[in-house]
Amino acid sequence: MTMSWKNSRIEFERASRVIPGGVNSPARAFRAVHGHPIVMQKAEGPFLYDVDGNRYIDYIGSWGPMILGHRHPKVVSAVKSELDRAMSYGAPSPLEADLAERVVAAVPSVDQVRMTSSGTEAAMSALRVARGYTGRDFIIKFAGCYHGHVDSLLVQAGSGAMTLGTPTSPGVPADLVKQTLVLRYNDIDQLHDTFRQRPGQIAAVMLEPVVGNMGLVAPVSGFLETLRKLTRDDGALLIFDEVMTGFRLAYGGAQERFGIIPDMTAFGKIIGGGMPVGAYGGRADVMAKVSPAGPVYQAGTLSGNPLAMASGIATLDLLRVPGVYDRLEFLADRLARGLEKAAQDAGIPHTVPRVGSMLTLFFHPEPVLNVDIASQADTERFARFFWKMMSRGIYWPCSQFEALFVSLAHTEELIDETIAAARESLCEIAHEEMSPGSAPAPWPT
C-alpha cells in the first residue's frame, strides 16, 4: 500500500520556518523514525485523519488521554455547554471541586488535590511540596522515567551506580541536578544501598509505577513494595507519577491495580479528557503545606480552567460504567497476543509487555526491565516497521521507547485489522533482511 504525505511535508516545512524543529513537542518530530511528522486535521472515535486525507487507526490517543476515543459525544457536549458560559474565569468555579471530588474518591492515596495545566507542572509542584514537607533536598528518580521537562528531573545517571546526576539538556545548571540521584528501575538492591548511604537525607522518590516512557516497562515483584517500605521507614515521601497510568490501568490508577499507596500522586492526560490538565494530590497533612493553606508556593492562572474541568468530569463519569476496564483489558490483550504471534511467525526477535491497556512491541528478545535493556532494542528495525504500519493506515508510536494505548473506541475488528497489518509488515521486514539492498528505506524522504 502506498500513501501520499505530500501535504504533510508542505505543512511541516511551513511550520519549520516559524516553530523550532517544526513541532511544539519533540516527541512529534519523527526523528527516531527518519521521517517528517504527519500533520493531522481531524479525529473521530478510534481514527485520525491527516491533511492528505489518509485515515489511521490511532494507538497514540494524544499520548494517552483519549481513553474513550476522540470526540466522545458526551465529552464534546459537556465542553460545549460550558463554552456557552465561559472560556476562563481566573476565579473559582464549582467545576473545580466537582472534578477534585471525583479524583479524591477514586484514588486511594489522595485526600486533597491541586489542579495544574500540565503533567510537567504537576510533577514539578509535587517535588517542591515534598521538599517543603520533609525539609530535605535529595530526590531519587529512575533512569528512563520521564516526569516532564522539569530542570531537576532532566538528568542522567553519573558514571557510578549511585553518583550524582548530570544534566541532559543545555540550560539546566549542574547545581539544579546535584541533589537528584538517578537509579536503575527495578533494581531492588540499589534501592537498599542508596537509603543506607543517605539516611534521613532523601525528600522523595518519584517514579512511574508502570513506565510508559522507555516503552512499556512493568515493575518486577517486590520493587514497588520495597520502595513503599524504605520511604516510610526513612521518612521520605513516595510519589507516583500517574500522568499516563492514572484512570487508565484502573479507575484508581496503578496504585489501585498494584495495591501500593504512595504519599503523593501526579496526574494528567485522562483527568482532562483530552484538554490541557494536570494535578497533584496526596495525604491531607502533606497537601496542607501548599499555599495558601501552607508555605509552599505554587500557582497557575489557567489551573482549573472550566472547559478542561468539564471535559475531565465527563470522561471520569463515563469510566465508572461497569465493565469499562474489563473491555480495555480484553482489547489490549487481543492486540498484544496478536502482535506476539505475528512477530514469532515472522522470526523477528521481540517481546510484548502489557499492563492493562498499555503495551509495547519491543524489537528485542529479552524481557525489558530497565532502560539499559530497552536501549538494546533494534531501533532501525522499529523505524522500518513504523512506516510499514503507517502506510497501512495504522498510527503507531513514532519511537521504540513509547507505549501505545488502546481505547474504548477500538473494536475487535480494528484490533484484528491492526494485527493483520503487523503480520504483513513483519513478514516484509524478515524478507528484506534476508535480501539486503532489495528494498528502499520505507520512510519518506
C-alpha positions as CSV (number, residue, x, y, z in Angstrom):
1,M,0.0,0.0,0.0
2,T,1.3,3.5,-0.9
3,M,0.2,6.7,0.8
4,S,0.9,10.2,-0.2
5,W,2.1,12.5,2.5
6,K,2.8,15.5,0.2
7,N,0.6,18.0,2.1
8,S,2.1,16.9,5.4
9,R,5.5,17.7,4.1
10,I,4.4,21.1,2.9
11,E,2.8,21.9,6.3
12,F,5.8,20.6,8.2
13,E,8.2,22.8,6.1
14,R,5.9,25.8,6.7
15,A,5.9,25.1,10.5
16,S,9.7,24.7,10.5
17,R,10.1,28.3,9.4
18,V,8.3,29.7,12.5
19,I,8.5,26.9,15.1
20,P,11.7,25.3,16.4
21,G,12.1,22.0,14.6
22,G,8.6,22.4,13.1
23,V,6.9,21.0,16.2
24,N,5.7,22.1,19.6
25,S,6.9,19.0,21.4
26,P,10.0,16.9,20.4
27,A,8.0,13.6,20.7
28,R,6.1,14.6,17.5
29,A,9.2,15.2,15.3
30,F,9.5,11.7,13.9
31,R,13.3,11.9,14.1
32,A,13.6,8.5,15.6
33,V,12.0,7.0,12.5
34,H,13.9,9.1,10.0
35,G,11.0,11.0,8.6
36,H,8.9,14.1,8.9
37,P,5.7,14.4,11.0
38,I,2.3,13.5,9.6
39,V,0.1,16.6,10.1
40,M,-3.4,15.9,11.3
41,Q,-6.6,17.8,10.8
42,K,-9.4,15.7,12.2
43,A,-10.0,13.0,14.8
44,E,-13.1,10.9,15.4
45,G,-13.6,7.8,17.6
46,P,-10.6,5.5,17.0
47,F,-9.4,7.3,13.9
48,L,-7.1,10.2,12.9
49,Y,-7.3,11.9,9.5
50,D,-4.3,13.8,8.1
51,V,-4.1,16.8,5.8
52,D,-3.7,14.4,2.8
53,G,-7.0,12.7,3.5
54,N,-5.4,9.5,4.9
55,R,-7.2,7.7,7.7
56,Y,-5.4,5.9,10.5
57,I,-6.4,3.6,13.4
58,D,-4.9,5.6,16.3
59,Y,-2.9,3.9,19.0
60,I,-1.5,7.1,20.4
61,G,-4.7,8.7,21.6
62,S,-2.9,12.1,22.1
63,W,-0.3,10.1,24.1
64,G,-2.8,8.6,26.4
65,P,-5.8,10.8,27.4
66,M,-8.2,9.7,24.7
67,I,-9.2,6.6,26.6
68,L,-12.8,6.9,25.3
69,G,-11.7,7.6,21.8
70,H,-11.6,11.0,20.1
71,R,-14.5,13.5,20.5
72,H,-16.8,11.2,22.6
73,P,-20.2,12.8,22.2
74,K,-20.8,13.2,25.9
75,V,-17.4,14.9,26.4
76,V,-18.0,17.2,23.5
77,S,-21.4,18.1,24.8
78,A,-20.1,18.9,28.3
79,V,-17.4,21.2,26.9
80,K,-19.9,22.9,24.6
81,S,-22.2,23.5,27.4
82,E,-19.5,25.1,29.5
83,L,-18.3,27.1,26.5
84,D,-21.7,28.8,26.4
85,R,-21.0,30.1,29.9
86,A,-17.2,31.0,29.8
87,M,-13.8,30.0,28.5
88,S,-11.9,31.1,31.6
89,Y,-12.7,32.9,34.8
90,G,-9.4,33.5,36.6
91,A,-11.6,32.8,39.7
92,P,-13.0,29.6,41.3
93,S,-15.9,27.7,39.7
94,P,-17.9,24.8,41.0
95,L,-16.4,22.5,38.4
96,E,-13.0,22.6,40.1
97,A,-14.5,21.0,43.2
98,D,-16.6,18.6,41.1
99,L,-13.5,17.1,39.4
100,A,-11.4,17.2,42.6
101,E,-14.1,15.2,44.5
102,R,-14.0,12.6,41.8
103,V,-10.2,12.3,42.0
104,V,-10.3,12.1,45.8
105,A,-13.0,9.4,45.7
106,A,-11.2,7.3,43.1
107,V,-7.5,7.4,44.1
108,P,-6.5,5.6,47.3
109,S,-3.7,8.0,48.2
110,V,-5.4,11.3,47.6
111,D,-7.1,13.3,50.4
112,Q,-6.7,16.6,48.6
113,V,-5.7,17.6,45.0
114,R,-4.5,20.8,43.4
115,M,-5.2,21.3,39.7
116,T,-2.5,22.5,37.2
117,S,-2.4,22.9,33.5
118,S,0.1,20.1,32.6
119,G,1.7,16.9,33.9
120,T,5.1,18.7,33.9
121,E,3.7,21.3,36.2
122,A,2.2,18.7,38.4
123,A,5.4,16.7,38.8
124,M,7.4,19.9,39.5
125,S,5.0,21.0,42.1
126,A,4.8,17.6,43.8
127,L,8.6,17.6,44.3
128,R,8.5,21.2,45.7
129,V,5.9,20.2,48.2
130,A,7.8,17.0,49.2
131,R,10.9,19.0,49.9
132,G,8.9,21.6,51.8
133,Y,7.2,18.9,53.9
134,T,10.3,16.9,54.7
135,G,12.8,19.7,55.0
136,R,15.2,17.6,52.9
137,D,16.8,18.2,49.5
138,F,17.7,14.9,47.8
139,I,15.3,13.2,45.4
140,I,15.5,9.9,43.7
141,K,14.3,9.3,40.1
142,F,14.9,6.3,37.8
143,A,16.7,6.3,34.5
144,G,14.2,6.0,31.7
145,C,11.3,7.5,33.7
146,Y,10.1,10.9,32.3
147,H,8.3,13.4,34.5
148,G,8.2,16.4,32.2
149,H,10.8,19.0,31.4
150,V,11.4,20.0,35.0
151,D,15.0,21.2,35.4
152,S,15.9,19.0,38.3
153,L,14.5,15.9,36.5
154,L,16.2,16.4,33.2
155,V,19.1,14.3,34.5
156,Q,21.0,11.2,33.6
157,A,22.9,8.8,35.8
158,G,26.5,9.6,36.6
159,S,29.4,7.2,35.9
160,G,28.8,5.2,39.1
161,A,25.6,3.5,40.1
162,M,24.8,6.0,42.8
163,T,26.7,9.1,41.8
164,L,25.0,12.4,41.5
165,G,23.2,13.1,38.2
166,T,24.4,15.3,35.4
167,P,22.1,17.5,33.2
168,T,20.8,16.0,29.9
169,S,19.9,19.4,28.4
170,P,21.8,22.6,27.9
171,G,20.3,25.3,30.0
172,V,20.0,23.2,33.1
173,P,22.7,24.2,35.6
174,A,24.6,21.4,37.2
175,D,23.7,22.8,40.6
176,L,20.0,22.1,39.9
177,V,20.5,18.4,39.5
178,K,23.3,17.7,42.0
179,Q,20.7,16.6,44.5
180,T,18.9,14.3,42.1
181,L,20.0,10.6,42.5
182,V,19.3,8.5,39.4
183,L,18.9,4.8,40.0
184,R,18.1,1.8,37.8
185,Y,14.4,0.9,37.5
186,N,13.5,-2.5,39.1
187,D,16.9,-2.7,40.9
188,I,15.9,-3.5,44.5
189,D,19.4,-4.0,45.8
190,Q,20.4,-0.5,44.6
191,L,17.4,1.0,46.4
192,H,18.6,-0.6,49.7
193,D,22.1,0.6,49.2
194,T,21.0,4.2,48.4
195,F,18.9,4.5,51.5
196,R,21.7,3.0,53.7
197,Q,24.1,5.6,52.3
198,R,21.9,8.6,52.7
199,P,19.7,8.1,55.8
200,G,17.5,11.0,56.6
201,Q,18.5,12.9,53.5
202,I,16.0,11.9,50.8
203,A,12.9,14.0,50.5
204,A,11.1,11.9,47.9
205,V,11.3,9.1,45.4
206,M,9.4,9.8,42.2
207,L,8.7,7.2,39.6
208,E,6.2,5.9,37.0
209,P,4.7,2.9,38.7
210,V,4.4,1.4,35.2
211,V,6.8,3.1,32.8
212,G,5.5,4.4,29.5
213,N,8.5,6.5,28.5
214,M,11.1,3.8,27.7
215,G,8.4,1.7,26.1
216,L,6.1,-0.2,28.5
217,V,8.1,-1.5,31.4
218,A,6.3,-3.1,34.4
219,P,7.6,-3.3,37.9
220,V,9.1,-6.6,39.0
221,S,7.6,-8.4,42.0
222,G,8.7,-6.6,45.2
223,F,10.0,-3.4,43.6
224,L,7.1,-1.2,44.5
225,E,6.7,-2.9,47.9
226,T,10.3,-2.2,48.7
227,L,10.0,1.4,47.7
228,R,7.0,1.8,49.9
229,K,8.8,0.3,53.0
230,L,12.1,2.1,52.5
231,T,10.5,5.5,52.1
232,R,8.1,5.0,55.0
233,D,10.9,3.8,57.3
234,D,13.2,6.7,56.3
235,G,10.6,9.4,56.5
236,A,10.8,10.1,52.7
237,L,7.8,10.6,50.5
238,L,6.8,8.2,47.8
239,I,5.5,10.0,44.7
240,F,3.8,8.1,41.9
241,D,3.8,9.8,38.5
242,E,0.4,8.6,37.2
243,V,0.2,11.1,34.4
244,M,-0.1,8.1,32.0
245,T,-1.4,5.4,34.3
246,G,-4.0,7.3,36.3
247,F,-7.5,6.3,35.4
248,R,-6.1,4.1,32.7
249,L,-4.8,0.9,34.4
250,A,-7.7,1.0,36.8
251,Y,-10.2,3.7,37.9
252,G,-7.8,4.3,40.8
253,G,-4.7,4.1,38.7
254,A,-1.7,1.9,39.1
255,Q,-1.8,2.2,42.9
256,E,-5.2,0.5,42.9
257,R,-4.0,-2.1,40.5
258,F,-0.9,-3.0,42.5
259,G,-2.2,-2.2,46.0
260,I,0.7,0.2,46.8
261,I,-0.4,3.5,48.3
262,P,2.1,6.4,47.7
263,D,2.1,9.6,49.7
264,M,1.6,11.8,46.7
265,T,0.5,11.3,43.1
266,A,0.9,13.4,39.9
267,F,-1.9,13.3,37.3
268,G,-2.6,14.5,33.8
269,K,-3.9,13.1,30.5
270,I,-7.2,11.3,31.2
271,I,-8.4,13.7,34.0
272,G,-8.7,16.4,31.4
273,G,-10.3,14.1,28.8
274,G,-8.0,15.5,26.1
275,M,-7.9,19.1,27.4
276,P,-4.6,20.5,28.9
277,V,-4.8,19.4,32.5
278,G,-2.5,18.2,35.3
279,A,-2.9,17.8,39.0
280,Y,-1.1,16.6,42.1
281,G,-2.5,15.3,45.3
282,G,-1.8,13.3,48.4
283,R,-2.3,12.9,52.1
284,A,-4.0,15.8,53.9
285,D,-1.0,16.6,56.1
286,V,1.3,16.8,53.1
287,M,-1.2,18.9,51.0
288,A,-1.7,21.2,54.0
289,K,1.8,22.6,53.1
290,V,0.5,24.0,49.8
291,S,-0.2,27.8,49.6
292,P,-2.4,29.4,50.6
293,A,-3.1,26.8,53.3
294,G,0.7,26.5,53.9
295,P,4.0,28.0,53.0
296,V,4.9,26.0,49.8
297,Y,4.1,28.3,46.9
298,Q,2.5,27.1,43.6
299,A,0.1,28.9,41.4
300,G,-1.3,28.9,37.8
301,T,-3.6,31.4,36.1
302,L,-5.4,28.7,34.0
303,S,-5.4,26.0,36.6
304,G,-8.9,24.7,37.0
305,N,-9.9,26.0,33.6
306,P,-13.7,25.4,33.3
307,L,-13.5,23.8,29.8
308,A,-10.9,21.4,31.0
309,M,-12.8,20.6,34.2
310,A,-16.0,19.9,32.2
311,S,-14.1,17.6,29.9
312,G,-12.4,15.7,32.8
313,I,-15.7,15.3,34.7
314,A,-17.5,13.9,31.7
315,T,-14.6,11.5,31.0
316,L,-14.3,10.2,34.5
317,D,-18.0,9.7,34.8
318,L,-18.0,7.6,31.6
319,L,-15.1,5.5,33.0
320,R,-17.2,4.5,36.0
321,V,-19.6,2.5,33.9
322,P,-19.3,-1.2,34.9
323,G,-17.2,-3.3,32.6
324,V,-15.1,-0.5,31.1
325,Y,-11.8,-1.7,32.4
326,D,-12.6,-5.4,31.6
327,R,-13.3,-4.2,28.0
328,L,-10.0,-2.3,27.8
329,E,-8.1,-5.4,29.2
330,F,-9.8,-7.7,26.6
331,L,-8.9,-5.5,23.6
332,A,-5.3,-4.8,24.7
333,D,-4.7,-8.5,25.4
334,R,-6.1,-9.4,22.0
335,L,-3.7,-6.9,20.4
336,A,-0.7,-8.0,22.4
337,R,-1.2,-11.7,21.7
338,G,-1.7,-10.9,18.0
339,L,1.5,-8.9,17.8
340,E,3.4,-11.6,19.7
341,K,2.2,-14.3,17.3
342,A,2.9,-12.2,14.2
343,A,6.5,-11.4,15.3
344,Q,7.0,-15.0,16.2
345,D,5.8,-16.4,12.9
346,A,8.0,-13.8,11.0
347,G,11.0,-14.9,13.0
348,I,11.6,-11.4,14.4
349,P,13.2,-11.2,17.9
350,H,10.7,-9.5,20.1
351,T,8.9,-9.1,23.4
352,V,5.5,-7.6,24.0
353,P,5.0,-6.4,27.6
354,R,1.5,-5.2,28.5
355,V,-0.2,-3.8,31.6
356,G,-3.9,-3.0,31.2
357,S,-4.5,-1.0,28.0
358,M,-0.8,0.0,27.6
359,L,1.8,-2.1,25.7
360,T,4.9,-2.0,23.5
361,L,6.2,-4.2,20.8
362,F,10.0,-4.2,21.6
363,F,12.3,-5.4,18.8
364,H,14.4,-7.2,21.5
365,P,14.1,-10.8,22.6
366,E,14.6,-10.4,26.4
367,P,12.1,-9.0,29.0
368,V,12.6,-5.3,29.3
369,L,13.2,-4.4,33.0
370,N,15.0,-1.1,32.7
371,V,16.4,1.5,30.3
372,D,19.7,-0.4,29.8
373,I,17.8,-3.4,28.3
374,A,15.4,-1.2,26.5
375,S,18.2,0.6,24.8
376,Q,19.4,-2.7,23.2
377,A,16.2,-2.8,21.1
378,D,16.7,-2.7,17.3
379,T,15.6,0.9,16.6
380,E,16.3,0.7,12.8
381,R,14.0,-2.4,12.5
382,F,11.4,-0.4,14.5
383,A,11.7,2.5,12.1
384,R,11.0,0.2,9.1
385,F,8.1,-1.4,11.0
386,F,6.7,2.0,11.9
387,W,6.4,3.3,8.3
388,K,5.1,0.0,7.0
389,M,2.3,0.3,9.6
390,M,1.7,3.9,8.7
391,S,1.4,3.0,5.0
392,R,-1.3,0.5,6.0
393,G,-3.3,3.1,8.0
394,I,-2.1,2.3,11.5
395,Y,-0.9,5.2,13.6
396,W,1.9,3.7,15.8
397,P,4.1,5.4,18.4
398,C,6.9,7.2,16.5
399,S,9.6,5.8,18.8
400,Q,10.6,2.4,20.0
401,F,10.6,3.9,23.5
402,E,7.0,4.9,23.8
403,A,4.0,2.9,24.9
404,L,0.8,2.5,22.8
405,F,-2.7,3.0,24.1
406,V,-5.9,1.1,23.4
407,S,-9.2,3.0,23.8
408,L,-12.8,2.0,24.3
409,A,-13.5,3.2,20.7
410,H,-11.4,0.3,19.3
411,T,-13.3,-2.8,18.2
412,E,-12.3,-6.4,17.8
413,E,-12.4,-5.8,14.0
414,L,-10.0,-2.9,14.2
415,I,-7.7,-4.8,16.5
416,D,-7.7,-7.7,14.1
417,E,-7.0,-5.3,11.2
418,T,-4.1,-4.0,13.1
419,I,-2.7,-7.5,13.8
420,A,-3.0,-8.3,10.1
421,A,-1.1,-5.2,9.1
422,A,1.6,-6.0,11.6
423,R,1.9,-9.6,10.3
424,E,2.3,-8.3,6.7
425,S,4.8,-5.6,7.8
426,L,6.9,-8.0,9.9
427,C,7.0,-10.6,7.1
428,E,8.1,-8.0,4.7
429,I,10.9,-6.9,7.1
430,A,12.0,-10.5,7.5
431,H,12.2,-11.0,3.7
432,E,14.0,-7.7,3.2
433,E,16.6,-8.6,5.8
434,M,17.3,-11.9,4.1
435,S,18.0,-10.0,0.9
436,P,19.9,-6.8,1.9
437,G,19.5,-3.9,-0.5
438,S,16.5,-5.4,-2.2
439,A,14.1,-2.7,-0.8
440,P,14.5,1.0,-0.3
441,A,14.2,2.6,3.1
442,P,10.4,2.8,3.8
443,W,10.4,6.2,5.4
444,P,9.6,9.3,3.4
445,T,12.5,11.5,2.2
